[in-house]
Amino acid sequence: MKKLTLLIAIVLLTVSCKNEKSSSEEQKHNHNNPTKKVEEPKKKVLSPHTETMVMIDDAHIHIDYSSPGVRDRIIFGGLVGYDQIWQAGAHMATWVETNKDLIINEETLPKGKYGFFTIPSKGDWTVMINKNWDQHGKDEYDEKDDAIRFKVTPIISEDITEHLEYKVNKINDKSGTISMAWEKVKIEFPFTIKN
């Protein structure tokens, strides 16, 4: 009889220990994660990184930039001051890359990668294609590194281009245009692929 009582006591003790262990693991699990974390929605990027490119014959022209929005602001003559160097985008300087020599404004732009800068103005704008393409904003811009510098007349529109937008358009197998539009302003210039 003592053996039976002892056996029942051992069985009850074992079952009781298993239940306590299971209950303790549940509590441990719950204590590690008392409330589920709710993921916060990602913030909208105000100046998304974007790019545009085109193939013209075997020439590949690629522009990489950050695209800020107007967001009810005065852009030219406000956010972007007149007669001051602008990196023609947000954050890092906009860059243009070509695998072929281009002729722009009757000058040769050798194949390579370049920073793209402008000096906006109430009149004609100055466009600078600069050998130092990898820089934050215009911090390291130096005029002596300009590969090409020329003037363009801006086109003013009544319609607003909300986000800065570059386009490379093919005209034919040897030429195209590069344009930049933001707010109510657009600049555009032609290029030819050098033979």
KAJO-V332650 format. One record per residue. N is the residue number from 1. SS is DSSP state (~ for helix, > for strand, _ for the rest). PSI is psi as a letter, one per 20 degrees, with the letter a starting at -180 (999 if undefined). D_CENTER is the distance of its C-alpha to the mean C-alpha in Angstrom with 2 decimals. Layout:
[[N,SS,PSI,D_CENTER] [N,SS,PSI,D_CENTER]]
This chain:
[[1,_,g,83.01] [2,~,h,81.33] [3,~,g,79.28] [4,~,g,78.12] [5,~,g,77.20] [6,~,g,75.33] [7,~,g,73.50] [8,~,g,72.48] [9,~,g,71.32] [10,~,g,69.14] [11,~,g,67.61] [12,~,g,66.89] [13,~,g,65.40] [14,~,g,63.14] [15,~,g,61.90] [16,~,g,61.39] [17,~,g,59.36] [18,~,g,57.11] [19,~,g,56.45] [20,~,g,55.68] [21,~,g,53.28] [22,~,g,51.49] [23,~,h,51.35] [24,~,h,50.15] [25,~,h,47.30] [26,~,g,46.23] [27,~,g,46.29] [28,~,g,44.36] [29,~,g,41.73] [30,~,h,41.57] [31,~,h,41.49] [32,~,h,38.47] [33,_,m,36.57] [34,_,h,38.51] [35,_,q,35.86] [36,_,p,33.03] [37,_,p,29.62] [38,_,p,27.70] [39,_,p,23.99] [40,_,q,22.17] [41,_,q,19.66] [42,_,q,16.03] [43,_,q,14.68] [44,_,p,12.49] [45,_,p,8.97] [46,_,h,9.67] [47,>,m,6.51] [48,>,q,4.26] [49,>,p,1.12] [50,>,r,4.66] [51,>,r,7.74] [52,>,q,11.40] [53,>,r,14.51] [54,>,q,18.26] [55,>,p,21.45] [56,>,o,24.35] [57,_,c,27.41] [58,_,j,26.31] [59,>,p,23.67] [60,>,o,20.04] [61,>,p,17.61] [62,>,p,13.86] [63,>,p,11.17] [64,>,p,7.63] [65,>,r,5.65] [66,>,p,3.91] [67,>,n,6.51] [68,>,q,9.11] [69,>,r,12.21] [70,_,g,15.80] [71,_,l,17.25] [72,_,k,20.77] [73,_,q,20.24] [74,_,p,21.69] [75,_,f,18.88] [76,>,p,20.77] [77,_,j,23.73] [78,_,e,22.39] [79,_,g,18.94] [80,>,o,18.53] [81,_,q,22.04] [82,_,q,24.13] [83,_,k,25.27] [84,_,q,22.69] [85,>,p,20.10] [86,>,p,16.54] [87,_,j,13.46] [88,_,k,12.64] [89,_,a,9.26] [90,_,q,8.25] [91,_,d,8.47] [92,>,q,8.75] [93,_,q,10.58] [94,_,q,9.57] [95,>,q,11.53] [96,>,p,13.87] [97,>,p,15.97] [98,>,q,19.31] [99,_,j,21.98] [100,_,q,24.73] [101,_,p,26.05] [102,>,q,25.27] [103,>,o,27.51] [104,>,p,25.90] [105,_,l,28.30] [106,_,j,31.13] [107,>,q,29.56] [108,>,p,28.39] [109,>,o,24.86] [110,_,q,25.49] [111,_,q,23.33] [112,>,a,20.56] [113,>,p,17.14] [114,>,q,16.73] [115,>,q,14.89] [116,>,o,14.86] [117,>,q,16.44] [118,>,r,18.61] [119,>,n,21.44] [120,_,q,21.66] [121,_,r,25.27] [122,_,h,27.68] [123,_,c,28.99] [124,_,q,27.47] [125,>,q,24.07] [126,>,p,23.75] [127,>,p,21.10] [128,>,p,20.74] [129,>,o,19.49] [130,>,q,19.71] [131,_,h,20.56] [132,_,n,18.55] [133,_,h,15.00] [134,_,n,13.93] [135,_,q,14.14] [136,>,p,12.78] [137,_,c,13.00] [138,_,j,16.36] [139,_,h,18.29] [140,_,j,19.71] [141,_,p,19.94] [142,_,p,23.45] [143,~,h,25.06] [144,~,i,27.20] [145,~,j,24.24] [146,>,p,23.65] [147,>,h,24.35] [148,>,q,24.73] [149,>,p,25.00] [150,>,r,26.16] [151,>,q,26.58] [152,>,q,25.45] [153,_,p,26.82] [154,_,q,24.34] [155,>,p,25.09] [156,>,p,25.46] [157,>,q,25.30] [158,>,h,26.65] [159,>,q,23.86] [160,>,p,20.64] [161,>,o,17.22] [162,>,g,15.51] [163,>,p,11.83] [164,>,p,11.12] [165,>,p,11.64] [166,>,q,12.48] [167,>,q,15.19] [168,>,o,17.32] [169,>,p,20.70] [170,>,p,23.65] [171,>,g,26.97] [172,>,a,29.19] [173,_,i,29.45] [174,_,i,29.22] [175,>,r,27.01] [176,>,a,24.06] [177,>,q,22.05] [178,>,p,18.64] [179,>,q,17.74] [180,>,p,15.41] [181,>,p,16.17] [182,>,q,15.56] [183,>,c,18.25] [184,>,j,21.49] [185,>,q,20.77] [186,>,p,20.02] [187,>,q,20.55] [188,>,q,21.41] [189,>,q,23.19] [190,>,q,24.86] [191,>,q,24.90] [192,>,q,27.47] [193,>,p,27.35] [194,_,p,29.97] [195,_,999,32.78]]
